């Protein structure tokens, strides 16, 4: 695995743990372990889907195209 992939995985795991901790705190109690596992997995996959290298590259291209269009319209 590349360093970038490992970093994205680490960020996803950290973000999912933080999300579940805030969710449990909001409920005022602990969730069953099976529910926590499912929530961690779902949040992690959603995070990776929205924060992958492909999404980052697409955002950069979109920003460049938008900037060009704005420059041309001025």
N, CA, C and O atoms as CSV, one atom per row, in Angstrom:
chain,resi,resn,atom,element,x,y,z
A,1,UNK,N,N,0.832,-1.183,0.000
A,1,UNK,CA,C,0.000,0.000,0.000
A,1,UNK,C,C,0.878,1.247,0.000
A,1,UNK,O,O,1.956,1.264,0.593
A,2,UNK,N,N,0.406,2.272,-0.662
A,2,UNK,CA,C,1.181,3.504,-0.703
A,2,UNK,C,C,0.957,4.316,0.567
A,2,UNK,O,O,0.004,4.082,1.311
A,3,UNK,N,N,1.840,5.263,0.800
A,3,UNK,CA,C,1.705,6.122,1.969
A,3,UNK,C,C,0.409,6.901,1.930
A,3,UNK,O,O,-0.239,7.083,2.961
A,4,UNK,N,N,0.022,7.367,0.746
A,4,UNK,CA,C,-1.215,8.139,0.609
A,4,UNK,C,C,-2.420,7.300,0.979
A,4,UNK,O,O,-3.327,7.774,1.662
A,5,UNK,N,N,-2.432,6.056,0.531
A,5,UNK,CA,C,-3.539,5.157,0.851
A,5,UNK,C,C,-3.600,4.889,2.344
A,5,UNK,O,O,-4.682,4.885,2.932
A,6,UNK,N,N,-2.457,4.666,2.956
A,6,UNK,CA,C,-2.423,4.424,4.400
A,6,UNK,C,C,-2.884,5.651,5.173
A,6,UNK,O,O,-3.607,5.525,6.161
A,7,UNK,N,N,-2.472,6.839,4.731
A,7,UNK,CA,C,-2.895,8.072,5.405
A,7,UNK,C,C,-4.395,8.264,5.282
A,7,UNK,O,O,-5.051,8.651,6.249
A,8,UNK,N,N,-4.949,7.997,4.099
A,8,UNK,CA,C,-6.393,8.125,3.909
A,8,UNK,C,C,-7.130,7.139,4.808
A,8,UNK,O,O,-8.147,7.484,5.409
A,9,UNK,N,N,-6.624,5.923,4.899
A,9,UNK,CA,C,-7.231,4.924,5.774
A,9,UNK,C,C,-7.175,5.339,7.234
A,9,UNK,O,O,-8.146,5.168,7.971
A,10,UNK,N,N,-6.045,5.883,7.651
A,10,UNK,CA,C,-5.909,6.354,9.036
A,10,UNK,C,C,-6.872,7.496,9.327
A,10,UNK,O,O,-7.508,7.528,10.381
A,11,UNK,N,N,-6.977,8.444,8.379
A,11,UNK,CA,C,-7.906,9.570,8.566
A,11,UNK,C,C,-9.346,9.074,8.624
A,11,UNK,O,O,-10.145,9.574,9.416
A,12,UNK,N,N,-9.679,8.093,7.790
A,12,UNK,CA,C,-11.040,7.551,7.775
A,12,UNK,C,C,-11.359,6.866,9.102
A,12,UNK,O,O,-12.446,7.048,9.651
A,13,UNK,N,N,-10.421,6.083,9.615
A,13,UNK,CA,C,-10.641,5.409,10.897
A,13,UNK,C,C,-10.799,6.420,12.027
A,13,UNK,O,O,-11.673,6.270,12.880
A,14,UNK,N,N,-9.953,7.449,12.034
A,14,UNK,CA,C,-10.035,8.475,13.073
A,14,UNK,C,C,-11.377,9.209,12.991
A,14,UNK,O,O,-12.043,9.405,14.008
A,15,UNK,N,N,-11.769,9.611,11.783
A,15,UNK,CA,C,-13.021,10.342,11.604
A,15,UNK,C,C,-14.216,9.488,12.007
A,15,UNK,O,O,-15.161,9.993,12.614
A,16,UNK,N,N,-14.184,8.196,11.676
A,16,UNK,CA,C,-15.309,7.329,12.031
A,16,UNK,C,C,-15.404,7.144,13.542
A,16,UNK,O,O,-16.503,7.142,14.097
A,17,UNK,N,N,-14.259,6.987,14.213
A,17,UNK,CA,C,-14.289,6.851,15.676
A,17,UNK,C,C,-14.824,8.118,16.331
A,17,UNK,O,O,-15.594,8.052,17.289
A,18,UNK,N,N,-14.412,9.275,15.807
A,18,UNK,CA,C,-14.898,10.551,16.346
A,18,UNK,C,C,-16.406,10.690,16.142
A,18,UNK,O,O,-17.120,11.143,17.037
A,19,UNK,N,N,-16.888,10.296,14.961
A,19,UNK,CA,C,-18.316,10.372,14.664
A,19,UNK,C,C,-19.115,9.513,15.635
A,19,UNK,O,O,-20.098,9.973,16.215
A,20,UNK,N,N,-18.691,8.266,15.808
A,20,UNK,CA,C,-19.420,7.355,16.696
A,20,UNK,C,C,-19.366,7.848,18.137
A,20,UNK,O,O,-20.358,7.749,18.860
A,21,UNK,N,N,-18.229,8.373,18.560
A,21,UNK,CA,C,-18.121,8.899,19.926
A,21,UNK,C,C,-19.085,10.065,20.132
A,21,UNK,O,O,-19.752,10.139,21.163
A,22,UNK,N,N,-19.164,10.979,19.157
A,22,UNK,CA,C,-20.110,12.110,19.269
A,22,UNK,C,C,-21.554,11.603,19.264
A,22,UNK,O,O,-22.399,12.117,19.997
A,23,UNK,N,N,-21.830,10.596,18.439
A,23,UNK,CA,C,-23.179,10.029,18.358
A,23,UNK,C,C,-23.571,9.420,19.701
A,23,UNK,O,O,-24.665,9.672,20.206
A,24,UNK,N,N,-22.679,8.624,20.274
A,24,UNK,CA,C,-22.964,8.010,21.579
A,24,UNK,C,C,-23.133,9.065,22.661
A,24,UNK,O,O,-24.013,8.951,23.515
A,25,UNK,N,N,-22.297,10.082,22.625
A,25,UNK,CA,C,-22.398,11.161,23.609
A,25,UNK,C,C,-23.749,11.862,23.480
A,25,UNK,O,O,-24.380,12.196,24.483
A,26,UNK,N,N,-24.185,12.079,22.248
A,26,UNK,CA,C,-25.484,12.709,22.016
A,26,UNK,C,C,-26.637,11.867,22.521
A,26,UNK,O,O,-27.645,12.402,22.982
A,27,UNK,N,N,-26.497,10.545,22.438
A,27,UNK,CA,C,-27.534,9.643,22.942
A,27,UNK,C,C,-27.509,9.550,24.460
A,27,UNK,O,O,-28.520,9.240,25.091
A,28,UNK,N,N,-26.363,9.816,25.032
A,28,UNK,CA,C,-26.233,9.721,26.480
A,28,UNK,C,C,-25.949,8.322,26.979
A,28,UNK,O,O,-26.121,8.046,28.166
A,29,UNK,N,N,-25.522,7.439,26.109
A,29,UNK,CA,C,-25.210,6.083,26.530
A,29,UNK,C,C,-24.440,5.342,25.458
A,29,UNK,O,O,-24.281,5.825,24.337
A,30,UNK,N,N,-23.964,4.161,25.820
A,30,UNK,CA,C,-23.176,3.359,24.891
A,30,UNK,C,C,-24.095,2.529,23.999
A,30,UNK,O,O,-25.149,2.060,24.429
A,31,UNK,N,N,-23.676,2.363,22.764
A,31,UNK,CA,C,-24.395,1.523,21.813
A,31,UNK,C,C,-23.875,0.092,21.890
A,31,UNK,O,O,-22.748,-0.132,22.331
A,32,UNK,N,N,-24.677,-0.874,21.470
A,32,UNK,CA,C,-24.179,-2.259,21.415
A,32,UNK,C,C,-22.986,-2.352,20.446
A,32,UNK,O,O,-22.902,-1.599,19.476
A,33,UNK,N,N,-22.085,-3.273,20.722
A,33,UNK,CA,C,-20.857,-3.413,19.935
A,33,UNK,C,C,-21.142,-3.665,18.457
A,33,UNK,O,O,-20.433,-3.136,17.600
A,34,UNK,N,N,-22.154,-4.451,18.144
A,34,UNK,CA,C,-22.458,-4.743,16.745
A,34,UNK,C,C,-22.908,-3.479,16.015
A,34,UNK,O,O,-22.588,-3.302,14.840
A,35,UNK,N,N,-23.636,-2.611,16.684
A,35,UNK,CA,C,-24.083,-1.354,16.075
A,35,UNK,C,C,-22.887,-0.431,15.853
A,35,UNK,O,O,-22.777,0.217,14.812
A,36,UNK,N,N,-22.001,-0.379,16.833
A,36,UNK,CA,C,-20.796,0.451,16.709
A,36,UNK,C,C,-19.954,-0.029,15.534
A,36,UNK,O,O,-19.480,0.784,14.740
A,37,UNK,N,N,-19.762,-1.343,15.413
A,37,UNK,CA,C,-18.979,-1.891,14.296
A,37,UNK,C,C,-19.581,-1.510,12.950
A,37,UNK,O,O,-18.859,-1.118,12.033
A,38,UNK,N,N,-20.901,-1.624,12.827
A,38,UNK,CA,C,-21.566,-1.282,11.566
A,38,UNK,C,C,-21.447,0.207,11.270
A,38,UNK,O,O,-21.223,0.597,10.124
A,39,UNK,N,N,-21.595,1.032,12.289
A,39,UNK,CA,C,-21.484,2.479,12.097
A,39,UNK,C,C,-20.063,2.862,11.693
A,39,UNK,O,O,-19.871,3.682,10.795
A,40,UNK,N,N,-19.074,2.273,12.350
A,40,UNK,CA,C,-17.680,2.562,12.009
A,40,UNK,C,C,-17.394,2.192,10.559
A,40,UNK,O,O,-16.777,2.963,9.823
A,41,UNK,N,N,-17.845,1.007,10.153
A,41,UNK,CA,C,-17.602,0.549,8.791
A,41,UNK,C,C,-18.288,1.466,7.773
A,41,UNK,O,O,-17.673,1.882,6.791
A,42,UNK,N,N,-19.555,1.776,8.013
A,42,UNK,CA,C,-20.313,2.603,7.069
A,42,UNK,C,C,-19.705,4.000,6.955
A,42,UNK,O,O,-19.569,4.531,5.853
A,43,UNK,N,N,-19.343,4.590,8.084
A,43,UNK,CA,C,-18.768,5.934,8.049
A,43,UNK,C,C,-17.414,5.919,7.353
A,43,UNK,O,O,-17.109,6.810,6.560
A,44,UNK,N,N,-16.612,4.920,7.647
A,44,UNK,CA,C,-15.285,4.812,7.030
A,44,UNK,C,C,-15.385,4.684,5.511
A,44,UNK,O,O,-14.645,5.350,4.786
A,45,UNK,N,N,-16.287,3.839,5.027
A,45,UNK,CA,C,-16.448,3.664,3.587
A,45,UNK,C,C,-16.961,4.943,2.932
A,45,UNK,O,O,-16.502,5.314,1.852
A,46,UNK,N,N,-17.896,5.609,3.571
A,46,UNK,CA,C,-18.398,6.877,3.043
A,46,UNK,C,C,-17.319,7.938,3.020
A,46,UNK,O,O,-17.226,8.721,2.074
A,47,UNK,N,N,-16.505,7.963,4.062
A,47,UNK,CA,C,-15.408,8.934,4.130
A,47,UNK,C,C,-14.418,8.681,3.007
A,47,UNK,O,O,-13.999,9.613,2.322
A,48,UNK,N,N,-14.046,7.429,2.818
A,48,UNK,CA,C,-13.081,7.101,1.769
A,48,UNK,C,C,-13.648,7.377,0.380
A,48,UNK,O,O,-12.919,7.798,-0.518
A,49,UNK,N,N,-14.922,7.147,0.205
A,49,UNK,CA,C,-15.542,7.406,-1.093
A,49,UNK,C,C,-15.471,8.894,-1.414
A,49,UNK,O,O,-15.233,9.272,-2.561
A,50,UNK,N,N,-15.673,9.726,-0.423
A,50,UNK,CA,C,-15.684,11.171,-0.640
A,50,UNK,C,C,-14.338,11.844,-0.527
A,50,UNK,O,O,-14.215,13.023,-0.859
A,51,UNK,N,N,-13.324,11.134,-0.070
A,51,UNK,CA,C,-12.022,11.752,0.155
A,51,UNK,C,C,-10.876,11.008,-0.531
A,51,UNK,O,O,-9.716,11.193,-0.163
A,52,UNK,N,N,-11.180,10.188,-1.503
A,52,UNK,CA,C,-10.140,9.426,-2.185
A,52,UNK,C,C,-9.323,10.289,-3.126
A,52,UNK,O,O,-9.655,11.448,-3.375
A,53,UNK,N,N,-8.271,9.720,-3.636
A,53,UNK,CA,C,-7.391,10.434,-4.565
A,53,UNK,C,C,-8.142,10.842,-5.827
A,53,UNK,O,O,-7.905,11.919,-6.374
A,54,UNK,N,N,-9.044,9.984,-6.286
A,54,UNK,CA,C,-9.824,10.305,-7.480
A,54,UNK,C,C,-10.718,11.511,-7.259
A,54,UNK,O,O,-10.817,12.380,-8.125
A,55,UNK,N,N,-11.367,11.571,-6.108
A,55,UNK,CA,C,-12.226,12.717,-5.801
A,55,UNK,C,C,-11.398,13.990,-5.679
A,55,UNK,O,O,-11.824,15.058,-6.119
A,56,UNK,N,N,-10.229,13.878,-5.090
A,56,UNK,CA,C,-9.357,15.054,-4.954
A,56,UNK,C,C,-8.936,15.556,-6.329
A,56,UNK,O,O,-8.960,16.760,-6.584
A,57,UNK,N,N,-8.554,14.652,-7.209
A,57,UNK,CA,C,-8.145,15.040,-8.568
A,57,UNK,C,C,-9.310,15.675,-9.319
A,57,UNK,O,O,-9.124,16.655,-10.041
A,58,UNK,N,N,-10.503,15.124,-9.152
A,58,UNK,CA,C,-11.678,15.690,-9.823
A,58,UNK,C,C,-11.973,17.093,-9.309
A,58,UNK,O,O,-12.328,17.975,-10.090
A,59,UNK,N,N,-11.829,17.309,-8.000
A,59,UNK,CA,C,-12.051,18.645,-7.437
A,59,UNK,C,C,-11.049,19.650,-7.968
A,59,UNK,O,O,-11.409,20.790,-8.263
A,60,UNK,N,N,-9.796,19.240,-8.095
A,60,UNK,CA,C,-8.760,20.132,-8.619
A,60,UNK,C,C,-9.082,20.517,-10.063
A,60,UNK,O,O,-8.994,21.690,-10.427
A,61,UNK,N,N,-9.453,19.537,-10.883
A,61,UNK,CA,C,-9.820,19.824,-12.268
A,61,UNK,C,C,-11.036,20.738,-12.340
A,61,UNK,O,O,-11.065,21.677,-13.136
A,62,UNK,N,N,-12.026,20.467,-11.521
A,62,UNK,CA,C,-13.230,21.297,-11.515
A,62,UNK,C,C,-12.891,22.736,-11.131
A,62,UNK,O,O,-13.369,23.679,-11.763
A,63,UNK,N,N,-12.074,22.902,-10.107
A,63,UNK,CA,C,-11.679,24.255,-9.687
A,63,UNK,C,C,-10.928,24.986,-10.790
A,63,UNK,O,O,-11.143,26.180,-10.999
A,64,UNK,N,N,-10.048,24.282,-11.497
A,64,UNK,CA,C,-9.296,24.904,-12.592
A,64,UNK,C,C,-10.230,25.327,-13.723
A,64,UNK,O,O,-10.105,26.428,-14.261
A,65,UNK,N,N,-11.166,24.446,-14.082
A,65,UNK,CA,C,-12.108,24.783,-15.145
A,65,UNK,C,C,-12.999,25.961,-14.738
A,65,UNK,O,O,-13.258,26.858,-15.541
A,66,UNK,N,N,-13.455,25.951,-13.513
A,66,UNK,CA,C,-14.294,27.049,-13.026
A,66,UNK,C,C,-13.523,28.361,-13.031
A,66,UNK,O,O,-14.071,29.407,-13.376
A,67,UNK,N,N,-12.259,28.306,-12.649
A,67,UNK,CA,C,-11.425,29.506,-12.640
A,67,UNK,C,C,-11.241,30.038,-14.064
A,67,UNK,O,O,-11.299,31.247,-14.287
A,68,UNK,N,N,-11.018,29.137,-15.029
A,68,UNK,CA,C,-10.861,29.540,-16.430
A,68,UNK,C,C,-12.139,30.197,-16.952
A,68,UNK,O,O,-12.081,31.224,-17.630
A,69,UNK,N,N,-13.277,29.612,-16.640
A,69,UNK,CA,C,-14.549,30.165,-17.084
A,69,UNK,C,C,-14.771,31.546,-16.473
A,69,UNK,O,O,-15.229,32.461,-17.158
A,70,UNK,N,N,-14.454,31.697,-15.208
A,70,UNK,CA,C,-14.604,32.991,-14.549
A,70,UNK,C,C,-13.654,34.032,-15.133
A,70,UNK,O,O,-14.026,35.195,-15.285
A,71,UNK,N,N,-12.415,33.617,-15.465
A,71,UNK,CA,C,-11.454,34.540,-16.054
A,71,UNK,C,C,-11.904,34.983,-17.443
A,71,UNK,O,O,-11.732,36.145,-17.809
A,72,UNK,N,N,-12.476,34.066,-18.215
A,72,UNK,CA,C,-12.930,34.384,-19.561
A,72,UNK,C,C,-14.145,35.295,-19.552
A,72,UNK,O,O,-14.323,36.103,-20.463
A,73,UNK,N,N,-14.985,35.172,-18.527
A,73,UNK,CA,C,-16.198,35.983,-18.479
A,73,UNK,C,C,-15.934,37.412,-18.000
A,73,UNK,O,O,-16.794,38.278,-18.161
A,74,UNK,N,N,-14.797,37.667,-17.432
A,74,UNK,CA,C,-14.472,39.005,-16.927
A,74,UNK,C,C,-14.030,39.924,-17.997
A,74,UNK,O,O,-13.723,41.084,-17.726
